[in-house]
């Protein structure tokens, strides 16, 4: 369970650093700074949710039934988590959020050239 907490902490730290470093892009987003932050949260955090659910569920399951902890179960968990990550990135609203963030970054780049 400590691994899940470490993963969540690293995810939050990466998201915070990404938001902090992208502050110059915020005014160039179509919905302003609040829209940029919302799109970043959707784009970065939402695809990781299936992976966190899989890892948390596996941790609870192996705590209850230690006989399920083996390499085959870990590989299946990894496969399910990666399919969830890639599948979530292809959802229309996640792809749209990614596109809006990209447009804001490009607009800032064009404005500073």
Secondary structure, DSSP 8 states (H G I E B T S, - for coil): -HHHHHHHHHHHHHHHHHHHHTGGGGGGSTTHHHHHHHHHHHHHHHHHHHHHHHHHHHHHHHHH-GGG-SHHHHHHHHHHHHHHHHHHHTSHHHHHHHHHHHHHHHHHHHHH-
